[in-house]
Each structure stands twice: as structure tokens, then as C-alpha cells.
Amino acid sequence: MKTPELRPAAPYFSSGPCTKRPGWSPEIYADAPVGRSHRAAIGKARLKEVLDRSRAILGLPDDYRIAIVPASDTGAVEMAMWSLLGERPVDLLAWESFGAGWVTDAVKQLRLDDARVLEAPYGEIVDFAKVDFDHDVVFTWNGTTSGVRVPNGDAIPADRKGLTICDATSAVFAMDMPWDKLDVVTWSWQKVLGGEAAHGMLVLSPRAVERLENHTPAWPLPKIFRLTKGGKINEGIFKGETINTPSMIAVEDQIDALRWAESIGGLPGLIGRADANTRAIADWVATSDWAAFLAADPATRSNTSVCLSIVDDWFSGLDASAQAAVPKRIATLLEDEGVALDINGYRDAPPGLRIWCGGTVETSDVEALLPWLDWAWQKVRAEAS
């Protein structure tokens, strides 16, 4: 196949940390309050700006609390699980590696006796009709490593007795979230807005706050997980008084990303960009003789972490080790050409490719990438001949 002439202007398709917004440069840090305490007036103002802009863009209900917490999305999910679980039975939903990780933590670390695990294979989603929402429920909204998302919140009852604890790190700022159906939502800066890593976000509904104030876990809580003080919610955490010291450079970067999001139309603008990127891939897949979506059902197909399978008789005839080598080789060829970086599928997922399509990616770059995928595939096939 002839080498394509057009190349993506930004070859960054990693699913985390994700690419910066268009036009980003280190100059955004010029006024960052480095060398200042995050407890100084300027530090508090910057942290509060992150909270206020995030709340406004996402349309959080007025009575929901939002906080910046340690250790990225992982820290936020662990904080919620360790602080809230144990009062009632829990349903743990998993259809990809990160959801499986929360299952492991609940069953093997917290050792919850009343834990029920509902699983689905990569590319599919758990049957929500089988979930008991009188239990607490822990799940990912969007499976970053499988390309599968929850289509909507219709299956979650408004009169549920349990809490819904949702890891939404690759969904928030790219999908409509039914906040009234979610009691805990977590994400990290490094995903949809292309921010810096190490900081997490935690949103709590009034029902989650009530649980915090009336439930004492059976296990000790490390300092970085403690959301209450004297049996009451620690309101300072939800006003930007972080539990540990944040990076003011990372905070400045997140403010820049949020301001950019506002400039393109806020949440509708971000969703529109992600949808356009995914639609470009869908149009290409529709004519491809070797690539398909890992998520076969369009209703549950992610518009951020787009996962592709290889559907070809030659590929199907390879053993597992040889199959795993094919997308790795494709990713290497494209990286060597400076066309696409970090697009090999996740290590625990079926062999395939993973292309980030969140709002910081330009559709023109996705469109420029697609002929290169065909080029790399044909090159790998030729090498095997």
C-alpha cells in the first residue's frame, strides 16, 4: 500500500494521560502560584476555581458536594469504597480491567462478606436488570480498556436504598451523566480534559453524605481517606482545603483546560467533539475488511476510549502470543512514523488497538490517522508472508 501523505498534526491518542487541548503550551504556567502555599489566599482561590468551573460545566446539582482528593481517580474510588461500604450488601459490576480491580479491592482487601460480583466479557456490559439497587453498587461508567459504556441511567431507580458509586474518569466531560442517579462520582484530571495526573475529583450526593455521617467502617481509615471530622462531613475539603498538598502547576493546568472547555461551548461542545471523533472511526470501520469495534452494540460504545478488534481469517488462525504481537507491531510502526503514539490495546484486554477520541483530540487528526491504520495493517501482513 502506498504510504499516506497526510499525517495527524498531533499524534497523541493515548487513553491516559490524554492529549492536551488544542493550542496548549507551557506558557499557561506563567502566572501559576508556584512556591506559594496552597493555603495562601491565591492558592485557595485557584483550588476553588477548579471546583466552581467543574461544577458549572458539568451542571452538578446545587446540593452535591465536589472535592479535589489525592491519588488521581484511583484514590477517589478507594476513598469512596473504604469510607462508605460495609453498611449493606454490595453489587460489584465489572466488564473490563478497572472494574475488575474494584472487585478485587472489595472482596480481597475490604473482605466484604455480602459482596456479589456481576461480570461481562470485554466488549459487552453487565445486565443492569440483574443488579439489586437496594444494595450499594460499584461500577465504571465507561470501560477505558474495553470501549464499553453505560448507555444511560434508566436502569437505576430513583427510590434505590443503596448508594451508586461510579468510577467515571473517562466519561465525565464527554458524556451526559445522570447525576440524580449517581451518589458518588469520581474522575481524574488526566483524562478527558488532558490535565496533569495525581489529582482526583470526588462528587457526593446528599445520600452519600448522610451515609458518611451515620456509618462507621469496620476498618481503620488512612488519613488521606478521611472525609469526616467529629462524625460530620469535613466541609473544608469541599471548599478546596485539600487533604494533602496539591501541585499548583497541575491546578493551573486544570484551570486552563476548564476555561478552554467553556470557550468551545462547555459540556455540549466537549460531547460534540468526542462524538465527531468516534463517528469518523465508525465510518472507517464500516468499510474495513480487518477492523471492528470491540463493543459491538452502538448503544454501549464509548465515545472516548475507542477499542478496535482485528477480524481477519489470517489473524484468527494465529495462536494467542502471535495475535498479541500484531497490534503491538502496528502501534510500533505508527509510532516510528510519528503518526500515532500509545494506541496498542490495554495489556489485559483482547489483542487490538485503542484510540482516544475525547474532546481535546481534533477530528482532522483522527481522519488523518485512519489511512495509516490500513497502511500499518498491510505492512504487518506483508511481513508475515
C-alpha positions in Angstrom: 0.0 0.0 0.0 1.2 3.5 -0.8 2.4 5.5 2.2 -0.3 8.0 3.1 0.7 11.6 2.6 -1.3 13.4 5.3 -0.2 13.0 8.9 -2.1 13.9 12.1 -0.8 17.3 13.4 -1.0 15.9 16.9 -0.2 12.2 17.1 -1.3 11.9 20.7 -4.0 9.2 21.0 -3.1 7.8 24.4 -6.0 6.9 26.7 -4.3 8.4 29.7 -2.6 10.7 30.3 -4.6 12.1 27.4 -3.6 14.8 24.9 -3.6 18.4 25.9 -6.2 20.8 24.5 -5.5 22.3 21.0 -3.1 25.2 21.3 -1.8 24.3 24.7 1.7 25.4 25.6 3.8 25.7 28.8 3.2 29.4 28.7 -0.1 28.8 30.6 2.1 28.3 33.7 3.4 31.9 33.6 1.2 33.1 36.4 1.0 29.8 38.4 1.5 30.5 42.1 4.5 28.2 42.4 6.4 28.4 45.6 3.3 29.5 47.4 1.3 27.6 50.0 -1.9 26.1 48.7 -3.4 27.5 51.9 -2.5 31.1 51.0 -5.3 33.2 49.6 -4.1 32.8 46.0 -3.8 29.0 46.4 -7.3 28.7 47.9 -8.7 30.9 45.1 -7.1 28.7 42.4 -8.4 25.5 44.0 -11.9 26.9 44.4 -11.8 28.0 40.7 -11.3 24.3 39.7 -14.3 23.3 41.9 -16.6 26.1 40.7 -15.8 25.8 37.0 -16.1 22.0 37.1 -19.5 22.2 38.9 -20.8 24.8 36.3 -19.6 22.9 33.2 -21.0 19.6 34.4 -24.2 21.0 35.8 -23.9 19.4 39.2 -27.0 19.7 41.4 -26.6 22.5 44.0 -26.8 20.1 46.9 -24.0 17.8 45.6 -20.5 18.4 47.0 -17.3 18.3 44.9 -13.7 18.0 46.1 -10.2 17.6 45.0 -8.6 14.5 46.5 -5.3 12.7 46.4 -4.1 9.9 44.1 -6.0 10.5 40.9 -9.2 8.6 40.1 -7.9 5.6 41.9 -7.6 7.5 45.1 -11.0 8.9 44.7 -12.6 5.5 44.2 -10.7 3.9 47.0 -11.7 6.8 49.3 -15.3 6.2 48.5 -15.2 2.4 48.9 -13.3 2.4 52.2 -15.4 5.2 53.6 -18.9 4.2 52.5 -19.1 0.4 52.0 -20.0 -2.1 54.7 -23.4 -0.9 55.9 -25.4 -3.0 53.4 -24.7 -5.7 50.8 -22.8 -4.6 47.6 -23.1 -5.5 44.0 -19.8 -5.1 42.1 -20.0 -4.8 38.4 -17.1 -5.5 36.1 -16.7 -5.7 32.3 -13.1 -4.6 32.0 -9.9 -4.4 34.0 -10.6 -1.3 36.1 -14.0 -2.6 37.2 -12.3 -5.9 38.0 -9.8 -4.0 40.1 -12.6 -2.6 42.3 -14.0 -6.1 42.7 -10.6 -7.3 43.9 -10.3 -4.5 46.5 -13.8 -5.0 47.8 -13.5 -8.8 48.1 -9.9 -9.3 49.0 -8.9 -6.1 50.7 -12.0 -5.0 52.5 -13.2 -8.6 52.6 -16.8 -7.7 52.4 -19.0 -10.7 53.2 -22.1 -9.6 51.4 -20.4 -8.9 48.1 -22.0 -10.1 44.8 -20.0 -9.9 41.6 -21.7 -9.4 38.2 -19.3 -9.7 35.3 -19.4 -9.4 31.5 -16.6 -10.1 29.0 -14.7 -7.4 27.2 -16.9 -5.7 24.6 -20.1 -6.4 26.5 -21.8 -4.9 29.6 -23.4 -6.3 32.7 -27.2 -6.8 32.5 -28.4 -4.0 34.8 -31.7 -5.7 35.2 -29.9 -8.2 37.4 -28.4 -5.5 39.7 -30.0 -5.1 43.1 -30.1 -1.4 43.8 -31.2 -2.0 47.4 -27.5 -2.9 47.7 -24.7 -0.5 47.2 -23.4 -0.7 43.7 -19.9 -0.1 42.4 -19.2 0.2 38.7 -17.4 2.1 36.0 -19.5 4.3 33.7 -17.1 3.9 30.8 -14.7 1.0 30.4 -11.5 2.6 29.4 -9.9 -0.7 28.5 -12.9 -2.2 26.7 -14.5 0.7 24.9 -17.9 0.0 26.6 -20.0 2.5 28.4 -23.3 2.6 30.3 -25.8 4.0 27.8 -27.9 5.9 30.3 -29.1 5.9 33.9 -32.6 4.5 33.1 -31.9 1.2 34.9 -31.0 2.9 38.2 -34.2 3.5 40.3 -34.8 6.9 41.9 -36.0 5.2 45.0 -32.9 3.0 45.5 -31.9 2.2 49.0 -28.2 1.6 48.3 -25.6 4.0 47.1 -24.4 4.1 43.5 -20.6 4.5 43.4 -19.4 5.3 39.9 -15.9 5.5 38.5 -16.5 7.9 35.6 -12.9 9.0 34.9 -13.1 8.5 31.1 -16.8 9.6 30.9 -17.1 12.9 32.8 -16.7 15.9 30.3 -17.6 13.6 27.4 -20.9 12.0 28.2 -24.2 13.2 29.8 -24.1 11.9 33.4 -27.5 11.3 35.2 -26.4 13.0 38.4 -29.7 12.2 40.2 -29.0 8.5 39.7 -25.4 8.7 41.0 -24.4 9.1 44.6 -20.6 9.1 44.2 -18.8 10.0 41.0 -15.0 10.1 40.6 -12.6 11.1 37.9 -9.1 12.4 37.3 -7.6 15.5 35.5 -5.5 13.4 33.2 -8.4 12.0 31.2 -11.0 13.9 29.1 -9.6 17.4 29.7 -6.0 16.3 29.2 -4.8 17.6 32.5 -1.9 16.5 34.7 -2.0 13.3 36.7 -2.0 12.6 40.5 -5.2 14.5 41.5 -8.6 13.1 41.7 -12.1 14.5 41.9 -14.9 13.3 44.1 -18.6 14.2 43.9 -21.0 13.2 46.7 -24.8 13.3 46.7 -26.7 14.2 49.9 -27.4 10.5 50.3 -23.7 9.7 50.3 -23.0 12.5 52.8 -25.8 11.0 55.1 -24.0 7.6 54.9 -20.7 9.2 55.8 -22.1 10.8 58.9 -24.1 7.8 60.1 -21.8 4.9 59.2 -18.5 3.9 60.8 -16.4 1.5 58.8 -15.2 -1.7 60.5 -11.7 -1.0 59.3 -9.3 1.9 60.1 -9.1 4.7 57.6 -5.8 6.2 56.5 -5.6 10.0 56.8 -6.0 10.6 53.0 -9.4 8.7 53.0 -10.9 10.6 55.9 -13.9 12.8 54.8 -15.4 13.4 58.2 -14.4 15.2 61.4 -16.2 14.6 64.7 -18.8 12.5 62.9 -19.7 15.2 60.5 -18.7 15.8 56.9 -15.5 17.9 56.7 -16.9 20.8 54.7 -13.4 22.3 54.2 -12.5 19.5 51.8 -15.3 20.6 49.6 -14.2 24.2 49.5 -10.7 23.5 48.2 -9.0 22.7 51.5 -7.3 19.6 50.2 -6.3 16.7 52.5 -2.7 16.8 51.2 -0.6 19.3 49.3 -1.7 19.6 45.6 0.6 20.7 42.8 -0.2 24.3 42.0 1.2 23.7 38.5 -1.3 20.9 37.9 -4.0 23.1 39.3 -3.1 25.9 36.9 -3.2 23.3 34.0 -6.6 22.2 35.0 -7.9 25.7 35.2 -6.6 26.3 31.7 -8.4 23.1 30.5 -11.7 24.2 32.1 -11.5 27.7 30.6 -10.9 26.1 27.2 -13.9 23.8 27.7 -16.0 26.9 28.4 -14.7 28.6 25.3 -15.9 25.7 23.0 -19.4 25.6 24.4 -18.9 23.7 27.7 -20.2 20.2 28.1 -22.2 20.1 24.8 -19.1 21.3 22.9 -17.0 18.6 24.5 -19.5 15.9 23.8 -19.9 17.0 20.2 -16.1 16.8 19.6 -15.9 13.3 21.1 -18.9 12.1 19.1 -17.4 13.5 15.9 -14.1 11.8 16.5 -15.8 8.5 17.2 -18.1 8.9 14.2 -15.0 9.3 11.9 -13.7 5.9 13.2 -17.2 4.3 12.8 -17.3 5.4 9.1 -13.9 3.9 8.5 -14.8 0.7 10.4 -17.9 0.3 8.2 -15.7 -0.1 5.1 -12.8 -2.0 6.8 -12.2 -5.7 6.0 -10.0 -6.2 9.0 -11.0 -3.9 11.9 -14.2 -3.8 14.0 -15.3 -2.3 17.3 -14.7 -4.4 20.3 -18.0 -3.1 21.6 -20.4 -4.5 19.0 -23.5 -2.7 20.3 -23.5 1.0 19.3 -25.7 1.9 22.3 -22.9 0.8 24.7 -19.9 2.0 22.6 -17.6 4.5 24.1 -17.0 7.9 22.5 -13.7 8.4 24.3 -11.7 5.2 24.6 -12.4 3.6 21.2 -11.3 -0.1 21.2 -10.8 -1.9 18.0 -10.6 -5.7 17.3 -8.9 -7.4 14.4 -11.4 -9.5 12.4 -9.4 -11.4 9.8 -9.1 -15.1 9.0 -5.3 -14.9 9.0 -5.3 -13.2 12.4 -7.9 -15.6 13.8 -5.6 -18.6 12.9 -2.7 -17.3 15.0 -2.0 -18.5 18.5 -2.6 -16.1 21.4 1.0 -15.0 21.6 1.2 -14.2 17.8 -2.2 -12.4 18.0 -0.9 -10.1 20.8 2.1 -9.3 18.7 0.1 -7.9 15.7 -1.5 -4.8 17.3 1.8 -4.2 19.1 3.6 -4.2 15.8 1.0 -1.9 14.3 1.4 0.5 17.2 5.2 0.4 16.8 5.1 1.1 13.1 2.9 4.1 13.6 5.0 5.4 16.5 8.1 5.1 14.4 6.4 7.2 11.7 5.4 9.8 14.3 1.7 9.2 13.3 0.2 7.7 16.4 1.5 7.2 19.9 0.3 4.7 22.5 -2.5 3.1 20.6 -1.8 -0.6 21.4 -4.7 -2.1 23.4 -4.6 -2.5 27.1 -2.5 -5.4 28.4 -5.5 -7.2 30.0 -7.8 -6.7 27.0 -8.2 -8.9 23.9 -5.5 -8.0 21.3 -6.4 -4.8 19.5 -6.0 -1.1 19.2 -7.2 1.7 21.5 -7.6 5.2 20.1 -8.5 8.1 22.4 -11.3 10.2 21.0 -12.1 12.7 23.8 -12.7 16.3 23.2 -9.1 17.5 23.2 -8.5 15.4 20.1 -9.1 17.2 16.7 -11.3 15.2 14.3 -9.0 16.2 11.5 -6.2 14.2 13.3 -8.5 11.1 13.7 -9.3 11.3 10.0 -5.6 11.6 9.1 -4.8 8.6 11.2 -7.2 6.2 9.6 -5.4 5.6 6.3 -2.3 4.9 8.3 -4.0 2.1 10.2 -4.7 0.4 6.9 -1.1 1.1 5.8 0.3 -0.5 9.0 -2.0 -3.5 8.8 -1.0 -4.3 5.3 2.7 -3.9 6.2 2.3 -6.4 9.1 0.5 -8.8 6.8 3.3 -8.4 4.2 6.0 -9.1 6.9 4.2 -12.3 7.8 4.1 -13.6 4.2 
